[in-house]
Structure formats: structure tokens, C-alpha cells
Amino acid sequence: MLPELAENKQEISAKSLASAGHALLLLPAGKSLSELPGGAALRDALKRRGMKPDALAKTPVTLQLPGGTLATYAMLAPETDAFAAHEQIRKALAPLLAEHPRSLALAVFGEAAFKAWAAAAAVYVALVNGVPLPAQKSKADPAVKRVAVHGHASKGSLDRVRAVAEGNVLCRALTALPPNALTPAAYRKRIRALAKEYGWAVEELPYAKLKKMGAGAFCAVAQGSPVKDAAIVRLSYRGAASKMTRPLALVGKGICFDTGGHNLKPARYMQRMNEDMNGSAVVLGILAAVSRMKRPVNIDAWLAIAENHIGPDAYRPSEVVKALNGTTIEVVHTDAEGRMALADALALAAREKPAQIVDFATLTGSMHVAVGVRMSGIFATDSTLAHQASRAGAQSGERVVAFPAPADYDSALDSDVADIKQCTLDGEADHILATRFLSRFVGDTPWIHVDLAAHICKGGLGAVASDTNGFGVAWGMALLDRLAS
């Protein structure tokens, strides 16, 4: 549960600051320190450290004020982009959150426009980091219970921020669960509970039904599991007063654990493979945020939930399987299971003739090579969609890089025994080849594919301090804003 949020239009007073306990004060560039609460103590601290006031734009200063409050002072330049602002605020909040406060004060100063922008950024960072991720510890870290904003108050202005934070926290909480706590069956149970909470319609297509339907790509991955609890789950959100004639389709990879199958992963790469379901968690986070905001849009979500096991029934290299849309696939590498599971989920989504499809997946190692773990890669069926996706990254602070996927790459996937190879063993440009493979299952629907290279970043990323950062929820909400307009 997120902390309670309170707003006060008045700037924080010296008395309120002294009793706050833990406070972050955000100043515009060039702000005089003379009338600032705690300004005298801050000037002394800057002098002792040989810093000028404008150095606060790069290095926040934390000090214990005479009243006992631990306060961090930071300065934000108006031209700071969302990612840089989130990172700066996250680092400024770190020494405060390290003490596990029950309440947190966020104070903003300056002109009204700066206050609104700084308050929104600070509230988002505080909310996503104020709730500890699930941990199997005997004593859990306490959560922040209350966040008070001073210097900005506008009815409903922070509702969107709170909704996106809720989606991010949900995504990360699911992704962080260990594999024994989030088997496909357990995941499906959680999804049913979420559907009840948020008012989504839910339809589950279990393994046996998918087998009869001819979803051979998904079932090839799922058949190795000793328990046939895999399913493709469809969730539907219908916004009141929506003007959309056709829904937007969101598709998420939900591999609850990935051994690699017969092409078994080494220990180094099998660690944290419980997080291979992150794409589906991103979709759930977006749906939760949309539902909390009661957005007037229509969305169908398709979650491909399974495990990639090794065992006597597991699919093997050189097998040929037929996907739901009739495409035959030559299996090359069983650790390329994500594109197999997504193939049938995308085909199901495309059957419904949605306005657009956006899929999320922790898909390829080559995307990590291309961009590292501080950004994610996207592919779009046209330049307009690619531009909207890139702008959504800049707006949300979750940066994406648009890649091309030219049709001539298809020659690498030519097969002598099937319509297409699943992948190659060369490893070259696999993020592009995976996209070309998936493009066979979306038909002519406008489509964005998100390869979530940034879903884990050691030490945190942007607004989020945990390694598991929920990348994609804020980006997805920013993209929805652009698509809806």
C-alpha cells in the first residue's frame, strides 16, 4: 500500500521543518538561501565543505538541523530532463529513506510552475521508494506511511503521479517474488485477485485448451513443466466514455522461471530467472494505473504465463511446431522461449483486430549488448509510432532507443524444414531477428515491441532505488497519453 499523501500550498515554515523528522527541500537554480528554512545551517555546511550554493544542483547536501530533523537540500535546473531529475531526487532522498522514516516532508520553493513540476517528480520518487519490495526476511523493513508536500497543492494534480507509482510498485512486487512463490498457478491466482480488485474481466486459456486450439509455439515451451499450469490470460479494461472503437492490446511475456530448457543456462545466467515474467508484470502495472485513474480507454491484455523447464517432455532443438496462426517454426535454441510464448499471445491479440499492439518482454541478451541496462530498446512498425515511443521515454524518465528491423534480416531465419527458424546460433543482431520473428504474428496491426533490457539495473535507475525497477510502467502510461491524444 502506498503512503498517505497530503498537500499544503504554503511553503514549509521553520517550525514545521523542525518537527518534520525527515525532509527533502527542492530549490530552483539561483534560489537565495537567505530566507530558506534552515538556511543558516545550510550555509555553514556549504562553507565547511568548500561548496558554493549552486553546487546543490549536482551534489545534494544532507544535514541534521538544530531541531533534530534530518534534511536534504537539492537544486533543480528548469532544463533538467525527467530521467536526470528523478535520479537526482532519488539520490537526495537516499539518506532520508535509509533511516526508514514513518513520515517524509517534501518542500518545494520558487515559481508556481517549478513547484508543480518539482512536487510531481519528488512525490513519484518518494512513493515508489517508500514501499519495500517483498522479501523473505524474518523482519521486514518498515514502509513510509505518510508523505507531506509543502509549497504546492492543486486538487487532483498528483492523482496521475500516485496511480503510476502504484503501477510501478505492483510491477516490482510481482517481479521480485521468488519462483516457488510465483509458479504459473500461483501467478494466475494473483491475477484473478487483481482483476477483482480493479474491475477487469478475466479469461484464462489453460494449456489443454491452447493445445486443442493449435497454439503449438506456446505449448512447446510449457510442455516441459511437470505441472501443466501454464496459460495465456486475457484481461479486459473498458473505460467509461471511451471514444475508442477498438481496444489497445498489451501483450506481456510471463515466464515465471527460465532454465533454458535443453539448452540449459549456466548458473550465472540462471540466477534471477524468476524475473523473466517482468514483461507481464509491466502490463499489469499499466492496467492498474489506468484503472486507478479511470482512463477513458479500452485495453485488452494478453499474458503468456508458463515456465521453461528441462525434463523428458521439454521441447528440443530441431523440432518443428505449428503456431496458432498456422506458421511452422523450426526450433533452434530452447532458451529462445520468450519469442515462442509471445508468438501465440500476439496471434491471439491480433485476431481481435485491436487498434494497436504493444508487447513487453525480457527477450534478448543482444539488447543488453546494444544499450546496456540503463535504457530499453523498442521496435515500431512505422516512424510515427517510433517517435511517440521515444517522446514517451523522455517524458516519463524511462528512456528507450528505437531500432530498425529491416525485412532483409529475414534471410537469416530461412528454414529448410519449416516456414521460419525460431532464431540462429550466431547471436548476431538477435534483438532484430527476434523482432522479425515476432512480426509474423501481428499481421498488419500497428505494433511496438519493447525489449526490456533495463528491467534490472544494479544500484537503481531513474526514480527507483531497487535493482528491480519496474521499467515500462511509467513509459507505457506516457505512451497511452500520446496515443489517446
Summary of the structure (lengths in Angstrom):
residues: 485
radius of gyration: 23.8
end to end distance: 30.9
largest distance: 77.4
contacts: 1781
relative contact order: 0.12
helix: 40%
strand: 21%
